[in-house]
Amino acid sequence: MKKDIHPDYHMITVTMTDGTVFQTRSTYGKEGDSINLDIDPASHPAWTGGPQKLQDKGRVSQFNKKFGNFGI
């Protein structure tokens, strides 16, 4: 095997959308970094089989308010 070609694995903290926190090994960032997930198996419809549970951050309602009467 060639030396110094493999990435450095270290422990990071992952925070799920529901606030659950766990540690895992990763090549992301550096030792002790944290990742906050926007979508995870608890909220994504591909895993839940239902509608997405993400909260509307106002963009859709702003769009509907601005363009809701367009074309009427």
C-alpha positions in Angstrom: 0.0 0.0 0.0 1.1 3.5 -0.7 1.8 5.7 2.4 -0.1 8.9 3.2 -2.9 8.5 0.6 -5.7 7.6 3.0 -7.8 10.2 4.6 -7.6 11.0 8.3 -10.5 9.5 10.2 -11.5 11.2 13.5 -14.5 11.6 15.8 -17.2 14.1 14.9 -20.6 14.9 16.5 -23.7 14.6 14.3 -26.9 16.4 15.4 -30.1 15.1 13.8 -33.2 17.2 13.0 -35.0 16.0 16.2 -32.0 17.0 18.4 -30.6 13.6 18.8 -26.8 13.7 19.0 -24.3 10.9 18.3 -20.6 10.6 17.6 -19.1 8.8 14.6 -15.9 8.6 12.7 -15.6 10.6 9.6 -13.2 12.4 7.2 -15.3 15.6 7.6 -13.5 18.6 9.1 -11.2 18.0 12.0 -11.4 16.2 15.3 -14.3 17.4 17.4 -16.2 19.2 14.6 -20.0 19.0 14.5 -22.5 18.5 11.6 -26.2 19.7 12.0 -28.4 17.7 9.6 -31.3 19.4 7.8 -32.7 16.1 6.5 -32.3 12.7 8.2 -34.0 9.3 8.2 -36.5 10.6 10.9 -37.8 13.4 8.7 -37.2 12.5 5.0 -40.1 11.0 3.2 -37.9 8.4 1.5 -37.5 6.7 4.9 -40.7 7.7 6.7 -43.0 6.9 3.7 -45.0 10.0 4.3 -44.9 13.7 3.8 -41.7 15.6 4.7 -41.7 17.0 8.2 -39.6 20.0 7.6 -40.9 23.3 8.8 -41.9 26.0 6.3 -39.3 28.8 6.8 -41.6 31.3 5.2 -40.3 31.0 1.6 -43.4 29.2 0.3 -45.8 31.5 2.1 -43.9 34.6 0.9 -44.0 33.3 -2.7 -47.8 32.6 -2.5 -48.4 36.0 -0.9 -46.4 37.7 -3.7 -47.6 35.6 -6.7 -50.9 34.0 -5.4 -53.1 36.1 -7.6 -50.9 35.9 -10.7 -52.8 34.9 -13.8 -56.3 35.4 -12.3 
